[in-house]
Amino acid sequence: MPSKGKGPLQVVHREVDDMRGKLESLLKDVEGEVETKEESFRRCQELQISAEKTLKNLTKLTKADEIAPVGNYDQRKRDEQGRLRNVLEQLDKLSVELSPPGPSTEPSTSDAQKEDGEDGTEESDEEDSDEDTADKEDSPKNENQASTAPPQSEPCVYTVLSDFKGDQEGDLTVERGDTLKILKKTSDGWWLAENAKGDRGVVPRTYLKIGSVLGDDDKEEEEDEESDEEEREDSEEEQENEEEEDEEKQSHAPHANWSTLRKALTEIDATDVLSAMGAIPSGFRPSTLSKLLTDEGAKYRGSHLMQPQLSQSQLSFSDLFLDPDTGRVRPRHPRTCVCFSLWSCKRIPTPGVGVQVLSRHIRLCAFDGTRVLSNIHTVRATYNPKSPKTWLFSPRTTGILPTLLDGDCFLRCDAHSPDLGILFELGVTFIRNSTGERGDLSCGWAFLKLNDAAGNPLPSRTYEMPVSGGTPYEKDVDAEGLLPRSSTTGVFQQMLKARRLSKLIVKFKTPNSRVKTQLSLLPDTLLHCLSCLPLLAMYRQLLADELLVNRPTMQNADLIFSPVVATFPILLDQVDLLDAVRSAWMDAESNMSRAQKRDEAQVKQEFAKAFQSSASFLLHTSSFPPHRWADTPSEEQRSRLILSTLEALKRTRGQSESLEVLADPAHSPLAFDINEMTFDLLRVAR
């Protein structure tokens, strides 16, 4: 039972801290050989089971389960999930080291060499006798043995420590106390097992314990196996040769272990099914960048990179300084800083029947051929239904162009790599009409290197890049309309084919002095929309004021009262709210006099008011739906609430009725949380 005043999320936080402490203690005991391997392995299994149960419970938690309001609940929940997964990864590695010897999918090279060295003389002496024995055996019997024999030498028997309910195809549902025979062990932790009824499937190894007692049926089978031991010994060498050939085939097969097979069943097969239906072209793949955004949490989001970065000593900042002469943020100039515009995409293959496209977009990031070096920014494309293969960006709209549709972007990156460039992944978010399944597909990708062969930056001009099929990590993927990585056709055929290939057009441009000044105030690595640049620069100035000017000392880490600094980074992941702040700030600036605009303190105060009356108010309103990518009903409802709120505040600006708008019962606020108003440096700093 959690103590009074502690919510479920805080209890999980303490449990994770306790697990990390136990893990460190276990690692020290293993290094110092304080106890036997069996005892260490048992402790490791208990920790794994506890961590998996905690992760399962954490996944089910919602904000409504808390007994008191919790600010940034989703972010804190993701942080705890990341810590738990890190603990599980370390436990998995330790479990592999401590696990007792048994069957494995791929024997180590050293073991194979030892076996070859020990059995080399025996093979030369017994080769003739083995061949004679193999010839005397009946062929149907050999086939039966080959089909029923497991791919390893001898199955191990384990006891189930906890109930496990299989939720995917291929899983084996077991209960506590069941006895299983392990037929195959794999490094990913999912072992192929067989229960007493003869059912086979995979179970997590953390639910198993070695050293079980055999049942009556198992004893009978063991006696039968002992009676046939002599026959197996006669053909042992032949079976070993067959096993080596099978293992070599499995090592070169696309599904070498069960984890790869499970992944194929859940991801690749879905794409294959859609391809077979004719719903998607053959060059489409599951989106690589979308998967990074989903799996890696905040690591590849702009909200993470906007936070201040601590220095190596953890006592100061490495990317945020004040100019002592002006009192403003000191400009910083990274190795790479470019501005560009997404122009259009031509001849992009379209999904067919059975699939409804929810969004056509481009995800882009800094890339060096192997690593993503910045946040992943998304720009949605528009198209004409009469020509769906042509994607356009930055359409002409009345009023402010939404950030989501704006193709004018900037990239700041301080990574030192000669192969640094921009990766463009063309993607679609779809929903299957028959099953309602949502997914993200990559329609192709393009890469533009930012330096030429001599190391000089690219000139400002328009670049037309071919779109390749597959993913950036694949080679020679040929598809209709998409360019393969290599081609053996002649020059004339390549020219004819180039006219039918998919292309992405990007225009690089030189920023003016004002844009350069605002860019120099941002973090060293960031990719975002140019239209939001004034807001980002203003936030960095407010951040510097709170962290470098208003703090009593640099060693003070108390909570800082600043709603803008605490909440603004969230808007980089919810760009419709960023548009709301931009609209409110432009309206506030138009009503300021020239003298007020020259007063920096007055400008910061007006910006804080515009922020709190727009994004901050909407973000903490119960009627405001949560952000969900490519969900049309949610996006339309959020857009209506944003427009109605901005219009109401604009009509009542400077009047007493403006407070009535914020206190309207139709927009009841969420339960108050202190984190809405305070900035926690120790929690958010990078």
C-alpha positions as CSV (number, residue, x, y, z in Angstrom):
1,M,0.0,0.0,0.0
2,P,1.5,3.4,-1.0
3,S,1.7,5.8,1.9
4,K,-0.6,8.8,2.1
5,G,0.3,11.6,-0.2
6,K,2.2,9.3,-2.7
7,G,0.6,8.7,-6.1
8,P,1.1,5.6,-8.1
9,L,3.7,7.3,-10.4
10,Q,5.8,8.3,-7.4
11,V,5.6,4.8,-6.0
12,V,6.8,3.5,-9.3
13,H,9.7,6.0,-9.2
14,R,10.8,4.7,-5.8
15,E,10.5,1.1,-6.9
16,V,12.7,1.8,-9.9
17,D,15.3,3.5,-7.7
18,D,15.2,0.4,-5.4
19,M,15.6,-1.9,-8.4
20,R,18.6,0.1,-9.6
21,G,20.2,-0.2,-6.2
22,K,19.6,-4.0,-6.1
23,L,21.1,-4.2,-9.6
24,E,24.2,-2.4,-8.6
25,S,24.6,-4.6,-5.6
26,L,24.1,-7.7,-7.7
27,L,26.8,-6.5,-10.2
28,K,29.2,-5.9,-7.4
29,D,28.6,-9.4,-6.0
30,V,29.1,-11.0,-9.4
31,E,32.3,-9.2,-10.0
32,G,33.6,-10.0,-6.5
33,E,32.3,-13.6,-6.8
34,V,30.7,-13.2,-3.3
35,E,28.2,-16.0,-4.1
36,T,27.7,-18.9,-6.5
37,K,26.5,-18.3,-10.1
38,E,23.2,-20.2,-9.3
39,E,22.4,-17.8,-6.4
40,S,23.3,-14.7,-8.6
41,F,21.2,-16.1,-11.4
42,R,18.2,-16.6,-9.1
43,R,18.5,-13.0,-7.8
44,C,18.8,-11.8,-11.4
45,Q,15.6,-13.7,-12.4
46,E,13.7,-12.3,-9.4
47,L,14.7,-8.8,-10.4
48,Q,13.7,-9.4,-14.0
49,I,10.2,-10.6,-13.0
50,S,9.8,-7.6,-10.6
51,A,10.9,-5.1,-13.3
52,E,8.6,-6.6,-15.9
53,K,5.6,-6.5,-13.6
54,T,6.4,-2.9,-12.6
55,L,6.7,-2.0,-16.3
56,K,3.4,-3.7,-17.1
57,N,1.6,-1.8,-14.2
58,L,3.2,1.5,-15.3
59,T,1.9,1.1,-18.8
60,K,-1.6,0.8,-17.5
61,L,-1.4,3.9,-15.3
62,T,-3.2,7.0,-16.3
63,K,-3.3,10.6,-15.0
64,A,-6.7,9.9,-13.4
65,D,-5.1,7.3,-11.1
66,E,-3.1,10.0,-9.2
67,I,-4.4,11.2,-5.9
68,A,-3.0,14.6,-6.5
69,P,-2.3,16.6,-9.7
70,V,0.9,15.7,-11.5
71,G,2.4,18.2,-14.0
72,N,4.0,16.8,-17.2
73,Y,2.5,13.4,-16.4
74,D,3.1,11.9,-19.8
75,Q,6.7,13.0,-19.9
76,R,7.4,11.7,-16.4
77,K,5.7,8.4,-17.3
78,R,7.9,8.0,-20.4
79,D,11.0,8.8,-18.3
80,E,10.1,6.0,-15.8
81,Q,9.5,3.6,-18.7
82,G,12.9,4.5,-20.1
83,R,14.6,3.8,-16.8
84,L,12.8,0.5,-16.4
85,R,13.8,-0.6,-19.9
86,N,17.4,0.3,-19.1
87,V,17.3,-1.9,-16.0
88,L,15.8,-4.7,-18.0
89,E,18.5,-4.5,-20.7
90,Q,21.3,-4.7,-18.1
91,L,19.5,-7.7,-16.4
92,D,19.1,-9.4,-19.8
93,K,22.9,-9.1,-20.4
94,L,23.7,-10.3,-16.9
95,S,21.3,-13.2,-17.2
96,V,23.0,-14.4,-20.4
97,E,26.3,-14.4,-18.6
98,L,25.0,-16.2,-15.5
99,S,22.6,-18.7,-17.2
100,P,23.7,-22.3,-16.8
101,P,25.0,-24.1,-19.9
102,G,22.3,-25.4,-22.2
103,P,21.1,-25.4,-25.8
104,S,21.7,-22.3,-27.8
105,T,20.9,-21.1,-31.2
106,E,24.4,-20.4,-32.3
107,P,27.4,-22.1,-30.6
108,S,30.4,-19.8,-30.1
109,T,33.4,-20.0,-32.4
110,S,35.7,-21.0,-29.6
111,D,33.5,-23.9,-28.5
112,A,33.3,-25.1,-32.1
113,Q,37.1,-25.0,-32.5
114,K,37.5,-26.9,-29.3
115,E,35.1,-29.6,-30.4
116,D,36.9,-29.8,-33.8
117,G,40.2,-30.2,-32.1
118,E,39.1,-32.8,-29.6
119,D,37.1,-34.9,-32.1
120,G,39.5,-34.6,-35.0
121,T,41.3,-37.9,-34.3
122,E,38.1,-39.7,-33.4
123,E,36.5,-38.7,-36.7
124,S,39.4,-40.1,-38.7
125,D,39.3,-43.4,-36.8
126,E,35.5,-43.9,-36.7
127,E,34.6,-42.5,-40.1
128,D,34.4,-45.9,-41.8
129,S,32.4,-47.5,-38.9
130,D,30.0,-44.6,-38.8
131,E,29.3,-44.8,-42.5
132,D,28.6,-48.5,-42.2
133,T,26.3,-48.0,-39.3
134,A,24.5,-45.2,-41.2
135,D,24.0,-47.5,-44.2
136,K,22.6,-50.3,-42.1
137,E,19.9,-48.1,-40.5
138,D,16.5,-48.0,-42.1
139,S,15.8,-44.8,-44.1
140,P,12.3,-44.2,-42.7
141,K,13.7,-44.4,-39.2
142,N,16.3,-41.7,-40.1
143,E,13.7,-39.4,-41.5
144,N,11.6,-39.8,-38.4
145,Q,14.5,-39.0,-36.2
146,A,15.5,-36.0,-38.2
147,S,12.0,-34.6,-38.0
148,T,11.4,-35.2,-34.3
149,A,14.9,-34.4,-32.9
150,P,15.3,-30.9,-31.5
151,P,18.0,-28.8,-33.1
152,Q,20.0,-28.9,-29.8
153,S,21.7,-31.8,-28.0
154,E,19.4,-32.3,-25.0
155,P,16.3,-30.3,-23.8
156,C,16.5,-28.8,-20.4
157,V,13.6,-28.9,-17.9
158,Y,12.5,-25.7,-16.2
159,T,9.7,-24.7,-13.7
160,V,7.5,-21.7,-14.3
161,L,7.9,-19.0,-11.6
162,S,4.9,-16.9,-12.5
163,D,1.8,-17.0,-14.7
164,F,2.3,-15.8,-18.3
165,K,-0.6,-15.3,-20.8
166,G,0.4,-15.3,-24.4
167,D,-1.0,-12.3,-26.2
168,Q,0.6,-12.9,-29.7
169,E,0.7,-15.7,-32.1
170,G,3.4,-18.2,-31.2
171,D,3.3,-17.5,-27.4
172,L,2.8,-20.3,-25.0
173,T,0.4,-19.6,-22.1
174,V,1.7,-21.2,-18.8
175,E,0.9,-21.1,-15.1
176,R,3.0,-21.0,-12.1
177,G,4.4,-24.4,-11.2
178,D,4.2,-25.9,-14.7
179,T,7.1,-28.0,-15.9
180,L,8.5,-27.1,-19.4
181,K,11.0,-28.7,-21.6
182,I,13.2,-26.0,-23.3
183,L,13.8,-26.9,-26.9
184,K,15.7,-23.8,-28.0
185,K,17.3,-20.9,-26.2
186,T,17.8,-17.6,-27.9
187,S,19.7,-14.5,-26.9
188,D,16.6,-12.2,-27.1
189,G,15.1,-13.9,-24.0
190,W,12.2,-15.7,-25.7
191,W,12.8,-19.5,-25.4
192,L,11.0,-22.2,-27.4
193,A,9.3,-24.6,-24.8
194,E,7.0,-27.6,-24.7
195,N,4.5,-28.3,-21.9
196,A,3.2,-31.6,-20.6
197,K,0.4,-31.6,-23.1
198,G,2.8,-31.3,-26.0
199,D,1.9,-27.7,-26.9
200,R,4.9,-25.6,-28.1
201,G,5.5,-21.9,-28.1
202,V,7.8,-19.2,-26.8
203,V,7.9,-17.9,-23.2
204,P,10.1,-15.3,-21.5
205,R,13.1,-16.8,-19.8
206,T,12.6,-14.5,-16.8
207,Y,9.6,-16.6,-15.9
208,L,11.5,-19.9,-15.7
209,K,13.7,-21.5,-13.1
210,I,16.1,-24.4,-13.8
211,G,16.3,-27.6,-11.7
212,S,12.7,-28.8,-11.7
213,V,11.5,-32.2,-10.8
214,L,10.3,-34.4,-13.7
215,G,6.8,-35.6,-13.6
216,D,5.7,-39.3,-14.2
217,D,5.2,-38.7,-17.9
218,D,8.6,-37.0,-18.2
219,K,10.2,-39.9,-16.3
220,E,8.8,-42.4,-18.7
221,E,10.0,-40.3,-21.6
222,E,13.4,-40.1,-19.9
223,E,13.5,-44.0,-19.6
224,D,12.6,-44.3,-23.2
225,E,15.4,-41.9,-24.1
226,E,17.9,-43.9,-22.0
227,S,16.8,-47.1,-23.8
228,D,17.5,-45.5,-27.2
229,E,20.8,-43.9,-26.0
230,E,23.0,-46.5,-27.8
231,E,21.2,-45.9,-31.1
232,R,21.7,-42.1,-30.7
233,E,25.4,-42.6,-29.9
234,D,25.9,-44.6,-33.2
235,S,24.5,-41.7,-35.3
236,E,25.7,-38.9,-33.0
237,E,28.4,-37.6,-35.4
238,E,26.0,-37.7,-38.3
239,Q,23.4,-35.7,-36.4
240,E,26.0,-33.2,-35.4
241,N,27.0,-32.6,-39.0
242,E,23.3,-32.2,-39.9
243,E,22.9,-29.7,-37.0
244,E,25.9,-27.7,-38.2
245,E,24.4,-27.4,-41.7
246,D,21.0,-26.4,-40.2
247,E,22.6,-23.8,-38.1
248,E,24.5,-22.4,-41.0
249,K,21.3,-22.2,-43.0
250,Q,19.5,-20.5,-40.1
251,S,22.3,-18.0,-39.6
252,H,22.0,-16.9,-43.2
253,A,18.2,-17.0,-43.2
254,P,16.2,-13.7,-42.8
255,H,14.6,-15.1,-39.6
256,A,17.6,-16.4,-37.7
257,N,15.8,-16.4,-34.3
258,W,12.4,-16.1,-32.8
259,S,12.7,-12.4,-32.0
260,T,13.2,-11.6,-35.7
261,L,10.3,-13.9,-36.5
262,R,8.0,-12.1,-34.0
263,K,9.1,-8.7,-35.5
264,A,8.4,-10.0,-39.0
265,L,4.9,-11.2,-38.0
266,T,4.0,-7.9,-36.4
267,E,5.6,-5.4,-38.8
268,I,7.1,-6.7,-42.0
269,D,4.3,-9.2,-42.7
270,A,1.7,-6.4,-42.4
271,T,3.6,-4.5,-45.2
272,D,3.8,-7.7,-47.2
273,V,0.1,-8.3,-46.9
274,L,-0.7,-4.7,-48.1
275,S,1.7,-5.2,-51.0
276,A,0.1,-8.5,-51.9
277,M,-3.3,-6.7,-51.9
278,G,-2.0,-4.1,-54.2
279,A,-2.6,-1.4,-51.5
280,I,1.0,-0.2,-51.4
281,P,3.9,-0.3,-53.9
282,S,6.8,-2.7,-53.3
283,G,9.3,0.0,-52.4
284,F,7.3,1.1,-49.3
285,R,8.6,0.2,-45.9
286,P,7.7,0.8,-42.2
287,S,8.7,4.4,-41.4
288,T,12.2,4.5,-39.8
289,L,12.0,8.0,-38.3
290,S,8.4,7.4,-37.0
291,K,9.6,4.3,-35.2
292,L,12.5,6.4,-33.6
293,L,10.0,8.9,-32.4
294,T,7.8,6.2,-30.9
295,D,10.5,4.0,-29.4
296,E,13.1,6.5,-28.2
297,G,10.7,8.9,-26.4
298,A,11.9,12.5,-26.0
299,K,15.4,11.9,-27.4
300,Y,14.5,12.9,-30.9
301,R,11.9,15.7,-30.1
302,G,12.5,19.4,-30.3
303,S,11.2,19.9,-26.7
304,H,14.2,17.9,-25.5
305,L,16.8,19.9,-27.4
306,M,15.3,23.3,-26.3
307,Q,16.1,22.5,-22.6
308,P,19.5,23.8,-21.3
309,Q,22.4,21.5,-21.5
310,L,24.7,21.1,-18.4
311,S,28.4,21.2,-18.7
312,Q,30.7,18.2,-17.9
313,S,31.0,19.3,-14.3
314,Q,27.2,19.5,-13.9
315,L,27.7,22.9,-12.2
316,S,27.1,25.3,-15.2
317,F,25.7,25.2,-18.7
318,S,27.5,24.4,-21.9
319,D,25.1,26.1,-24.4
320,L,23.6,29.0,-22.5
321,F,25.6,32.1,-21.6
322,L,24.9,35.8,-21.0
323,D,26.8,38.7,-22.7
324,P,27.9,40.9,-19.8
325,D,27.8,44.1,-21.9
326,T,24.2,43.7,-23.2
327,G,22.6,41.3,-20.7
328,R,21.3,39.2,-23.5
329,V,22.0,35.6,-24.5
330,R,25.5,35.3,-25.9
331,P,25.4,34.3,-29.6
332,R,26.6,30.8,-30.5
333,H,27.7,29.6,-33.9
334,P,27.7,25.8,-34.5
335,R,29.6,24.1,-37.3
336,T,26.5,23.9,-39.5
337,C,23.6,26.4,-39.8
338,V,21.4,26.4,-43.0
339,C,18.0,27.6,-44.1
340,F,16.0,25.9,-46.7
341,S,12.5,25.5,-48.1
342,L,10.7,22.3,-49.1
343,W,9.3,23.0,-52.5
344,S,7.5,19.9,-53.9
345,C,7.6,16.2,-54.5
346,K,6.9,14.7,-57.9
347,R,5.7,11.3,-59.1
348,I,5.3,9.8,-55.6
349,P,3.6,6.4,-55.7
350,T,0.2,6.4,-54.0
351,P,-1.4,3.6,-51.9
352,G,-4.2,1.7,-53.6
353,V,-7.6,0.4,-52.5
354,G,-8.2,-0.9,-49.0
355,V,-6.1,1.9,-47.4
356,Q,-7.2,5.3,-46.3
357,V,-4.4,7.9,-46.1
358,L,-4.6,10.2,-43.1
359,S,-1.5,12.2,-43.7
360,R,1.1,12.8,-46.3
361,H,4.2,14.3,-44.8
362,I,8.0,14.6,-44.8
363,R,10.1,13.8,-41.7
364,L,13.5,15.4,-41.8
365,C,16.6,15.4,-39.5
366,A,20.4,15.8,-39.5
367,F,22.0,12.5,-40.6
368,D,25.5,11.2,-41.3
369,G,24.7,7.9,-43.0
370,T,24.3,5.9,-39.7
371,R,23.0,8.2,-36.9
372,V,20.3,10.7,-36.5
373,L,22.0,13.8,-35.1
374,S,19.1,16.2,-34.4
375,N,15.5,16.2,-33.5
376,I,13.0,14.8,-36.1
377,H,10.8,17.6,-37.6
378,T,7.6,16.8,-39.5
379,V,6.1,18.9,-42.3
380,R,2.7,17.9,-43.7
381,A,2.2,18.0,-47.5
382,T,-0.9,19.2,-49.4
383,Y,-2.0,17.8,-52.7
384,N,-4.6,18.0,-55.4
385,P,-6.9,15.0,-55.6
386,K,-6.7,15.2,-59.4
387,S,-2.9,14.7,-59.2
388,P,-2.2,12.8,-55.9
389,K,1.4,12.0,-57.0
390,T,2.5,15.6,-56.6
391,W,3.0,16.9,-53.0
392,L,3.2,20.6,-52.3
393,F,4.4,22.6,-49.2
394,S,3.7,26.0,-47.7
395,P,0.3,26.5,-49.4
396,R,-1.2,30.0,-49.6
397,T,-3.8,30.4,-46.8
398,T,-5.6,33.3,-45.2
399,G,-4.1,34.4,-42.0
400,I,-1.1,32.7,-40.4
401,L,0.3,29.7,-42.2
402,P,0.2,26.7,-39.7
403,T,3.6,25.5,-38.6
404,L,2.6,22.0,-39.6
405,L,2.3,23.0,-43.3
406,D,5.2,25.4,-43.4
407,G,8.1,24.1,-45.4
408,D,10.5,26.9,-44.5
409,C,13.0,25.4,-42.1
410,F,16.4,25.9,-40.5
411,L,19.0,23.4,-39.2
412,R,21.6,24.1,-36.6
413,C,23.9,21.2,-35.9
414,D,27.3,21.1,-34.1
415,A,28.2,17.5,-35.0
416,H,31.6,17.1,-36.6
417,S,31.1,14.7,-39.5
418,P,32.3,15.0,-43.1
419,D,29.1,13.1,-44.3
420,L,26.7,15.4,-42.4
421,G,23.5,16.0,-44.4
422,I,19.7,16.2,-44.2
423,L,17.7,13.1,-44.4
424,F,14.2,13.5,-46.0
425,E,11.8,10.6,-45.4
426,L,8.6,10.8,-47.4
427,G,5.8,9.1,-45.4
428,V,2.1,8.5,-45.1
429,T,0.0,7.7,-42.1
430,F,-2.7,5.2,-43.1
431,I,-5.6,3.3,-41.7
432,R,-6.8,-0.1,-43.1
433,N,-10.5,0.0,-44.0
434,S,-11.1,-3.6,-43.1
435,T,-9.4,-3.8,-39.7
436,G,-9.0,-0.2,-38.6
437,E,-5.3,-0.7,-38.0
438,R,-3.2,2.5,-38.1
439,G,0.4,2.6,-39.3
440,D,3.2,4.8,-40.7
441,L,4.9,3.9,-44.0
442,S,7.9,5.3,-45.7
443,C,7.3,6.1,-49.4
444,G,11.0,6.6,-50.0
445,W,13.8,8.8,-48.9
446,A,16.4,11.4,-50.1
447,F,19.7,12.6,-48.6
448,L,21.4,15.9,-49.3
449,K,25.0,16.2,-48.1
450,L,25.7,19.7,-46.8
451,N,29.4,19.8,-47.9
452,D,31.0,19.1,-51.2
453,A,34.1,16.9,-51.7
454,A,36.4,19.8,-50.7
455,G,34.5,20.4,-47.4
456,N,32.9,23.6,-48.5
457,P,29.2,24.3,-47.7
458,L,26.6,23.9,-50.5
459,P,25.7,27.2,-52.3
460,S,22.3,28.6,-52.0
461,R,20.3,27.3,-54.9
462,T,17.5,24.8,-55.8
463,Y,18.4,21.1,-55.5
464,E,16.4,18.4,-57.3
465,M,17.1,15.0,-55.5
466,P,15.9,11.6,-56.6
467,V,13.8,9.6,-54.1
468,S,15.2,6.1,-53.3
469,G,13.0,3.2,-52.3
470,G,13.3,1.2,-49.1
471,T,15.1,2.7,-46.1
472,P,18.4,4.6,-45.7
473,Y,20.0,1.4,-44.5
474,E,18.9,-0.7,-47.5
475,K,20.7,-1.2,-50.8
476,D,19.5,-1.8,-54.3
477,V,15.8,-1.4,-53.6
478,D,14.0,-1.1,-56.9
479,A,10.4,-0.1,-57.0
480,E,7.9,1.5,-59.3
481,G,8.7,5.2,-59.5
482,L,11.5,5.0,-56.9
483,L,15.2,5.0,-57.7
484,P,17.4,2.0,-56.7
485,R,20.8,2.6,-55.1
486,S,22.6,1.3,-58.1
487,S,21.7,0.5,-61.7
488,T,23.5,-1.4,-64.5
489,T,21.5,0.0,-67.4
490,G,23.1,2.2,-70.1
491,V,23.3,6.0,-70.0
492,F,20.5,6.5,-72.5
493,Q,18.2,4.1,-70.6
494,Q,19.0,5.9,-67.4
495,M,18.1,9.3,-68.9
496,L,14.7,7.9,-70.1
497,K,14.1,6.3,-66.7
498,A,15.1,9.5,-64.8
499,R,12.1,11.3,-66.4
500,R,9.8,8.8,-64.7
501,L,11.5,8.7,-61.2
502,S,10.2,10.3,-58.0
503,K,12.0,13.6,-57.1
504,L,12.1,16.0,-54.2
505,I,12.8,19.7,-54.8
506,V,14.5,21.7,-52.0
507,K,15.6,25.3,-52.2
508,F,18.5,26.6,-50.0
509,K,18.5,30.3,-49.2
510,T,20.7,32.8,-47.4
511,P,19.1,34.3,-44.2
512,N,19.1,38.0,-43.6
513,S,20.8,39.6,-40.7
514,R,17.8,39.6,-38.4
515,V,17.3,35.9,-38.9
516,K,21.0,35.2,-38.3
517,T,20.8,37.1,-35.0
518,Q,17.8,35.1,-33.8
519,L,19.3,31.8,-34.9
520,S,22.5,32.5,-32.9
521,L,20.4,32.5,-29.7
522,L,19.2,29.0,-30.1
523,P,20.7,25.7,-28.9
524,D,23.6,24.3,-30.9
525,T,21.5,21.5,-32.4
526,L,17.9,22.1,-33.5
527,L,15.7,21.7,-36.6
528,H,12.5,23.6,-36.8
529,C,10.3,26.0,-38.7
530,L,11.6,29.5,-39.5
531,S,8.2,31.2,-38.8
532,C,8.6,30.2,-35.1
533,L,12.1,31.6,-34.8
534,P,11.1,34.8,-32.9
535,L,9.2,32.7,-30.3
536,L,12.1,30.3,-29.8
537,A,14.6,33.2,-29.5
538,M,12.3,34.9,-26.9
539,Y,12.1,31.7,-24.9
540,R,15.9,31.3,-24.8
541,Q,16.2,34.9,-23.5
542,L,13.6,34.2,-20.8
543,L,15.4,31.0,-19.9
544,A,18.7,32.8,-19.6
545,D,17.1,35.4,-17.3
546,E,15.7,32.8,-15.0
547,L,18.7,30.5,-14.9
548,L,21.6,33.0,-15.0
549,V,20.3,36.3,-13.6
550,N,17.5,35.6,-11.2
551,R,18.9,32.6,-9.4
552,P,20.6,33.4,-6.1
553,T,23.7,31.3,-7.0
554,M,24.7,28.9,-9.7
555,Q,24.6,26.1,-7.2
556,N,20.9,26.8,-6.3
557,A,18.6,24.1,-7.8
558,D,15.3,25.1,-6.2
559,L,12.1,25.2,-8.2
560,I,11.9,28.4,-10.3
561,F,8.5,30.1,-10.6
562,S,8.1,30.8,-14.4
563,P,5.1,29.4,-16.2
564,V,6.5,30.3,-19.6
565,V,9.9,28.6,-19.0
566,A,8.2,25.5,-17.5
567,T,5.6,25.0,-20.3
568,F,6.9,26.4,-23.5
569,P,9.1,23.4,-24.7
570,I,6.0,21.2,-24.7
571,L,4.6,23.4,-27.6
572,L,7.4,22.2,-30.0
573,D,5.6,18.8,-29.9
574,Q,2.2,20.3,-30.3
575,V,2.7,22.9,-33.1
576,D,-1.0,24.0,-33.2
577,L,-0.5,25.5,-29.7
578,L,2.7,27.1,-31.0
579,D,0.6,28.7,-33.7
580,A,-1.8,30.0,-31.0
581,V,1.1,31.7,-29.1
582,R,2.4,33.1,-32.4
583,S,-1.0,34.6,-33.2
584,A,-1.6,36.0,-29.7
585,W,1.9,37.5,-29.7
586,M,1.5,39.1,-33.1
587,D,-1.7,40.7,-31.9
588,A,-0.1,41.9,-28.7
589,E,2.8,43.4,-30.6
590,S,0.5,45.3,-33.0
591,N,-1.1,47.0,-29.9
592,M,2.2,48.0,-28.4
593,S,3.7,51.5,-28.9
594,R,7.2,52.0,-30.2
595,A,8.4,53.0,-26.7
596,Q,7.0,49.8,-25.3
597,K,8.7,47.8,-28.0
598,R,12.1,49.3,-27.1
599,D,11.6,48.4,-23.4
600,E,12.8,44.8,-23.1
601,A,11.2,44.3,-19.7
602,Q,7.9,45.4,-21.1
603,V,8.2,43.2,-24.2
604,K,9.0,40.1,-22.0
605,Q,6.0,40.9,-19.8
606,E,3.6,41.2,-22.7
607,F,5.0,37.9,-24.2
608,A,4.3,36.1,-20.9
609,K,0.7,37.5,-20.9
610,A,0.1,36.3,-24.5
611,F,1.5,32.9,-23.7
612,Q,-0.6,32.4,-20.6
613,S,-3.8,33.6,-22.1
614,S,-3.4,31.3,-25.2
615,A,-1.4,28.1,-25.0
616,S,-1.1,27.8,-21.2
617,F,-4.8,28.3,-20.8
618,L,-5.7,25.8,-23.5
619,L,-3.2,23.2,-22.4
620,H,-4.7,22.9,-19.0
621,T,-8.3,23.0,-20.0
622,S,-10.3,19.8,-19.6
623,S,-12.3,20.3,-22.8
624,F,-9.1,20.6,-24.9
625,P,-8.5,17.1,-26.4
626,P,-5.0,15.5,-26.1
627,H,-2.7,15.8,-29.1
628,R,-2.7,12.8,-31.4
629,W,-0.9,12.6,-34.7
630,A,-3.0,12.4,-37.9
631,D,-6.3,12.1,-35.9
632,T,-8.7,14.3,-37.9
633,P,-11.5,14.6,-35.3
634,S,-9.1,15.6,-32.6
635,E,-7.2,18.1,-34.8
636,E,-10.5,19.7,-35.9
637,Q,-11.7,20.0,-32.3
638,R,-8.4,21.5,-31.1
639,S,-8.5,23.9,-34.0
640,R,-12.0,25.1,-33.2
641,L,-11.2,25.6,-29.5
642,I,-8.0,27.5,-30.3
643,L,-9.8,29.9,-32.8
644,S,-12.7,30.5,-30.5
645,T,-10.4,31.3,-27.5
646,L,-8.2,33.6,-29.5
647,E,-11.2,35.4,-31.0
648,A,-12.8,35.9,-27.6
649,L,-9.6,37.2,-26.1
650,K,-9.1,39.5,-29.0
651,R,-12.6,41.0,-28.7
652,T,-12.2,41.6,-24.9
653,R,-8.5,42.8,-24.9
654,G,-8.0,45.3,-22.2
655,Q,-11.5,44.9,-20.8
656,S,-12.8,43.3,-17.7
657,E,-14.7,40.7,-19.7
658,S,-11.4,39.1,-20.6
659,L,-11.3,37.4,-17.2
660,E,-14.8,36.0,-17.9
661,V,-13.5,34.3,-21.0
662,L,-10.9,32.5,-19.0
663,A,-13.4,31.6,-16.3
664,D,-16.0,30.3,-18.7
665,P,-17.6,27.1,-17.3
666,A,-17.4,25.6,-20.7
667,H,-13.6,25.5,-20.4
668,S,-13.2,24.1,-16.9
669,P,-9.5,23.9,-15.9
670,L,-7.7,20.7,-15.0
671,A,-6.7,20.1,-11.4
672,F,-3.9,22.5,-10.5
673,D,-0.3,21.1,-10.5
674,I,2.6,23.1,-9.2
675,N,4.7,21.9,-12.2
676,E,2.6,24.1,-14.4
677,M,4.1,27.1,-12.8
678,T,7.6,26.0,-11.8
679,F,10.7,25.0,-13.7
680,D,12.6,22.0,-12.3
681,L,16.2,22.3,-13.5
682,L,17.4,19.0,-12.2
683,R,14.6,17.1,-14.0
684,V,14.7,18.7,-17.4
685,A,18.3,19.7,-18.0
686,R,20.2,17.6,-20.5
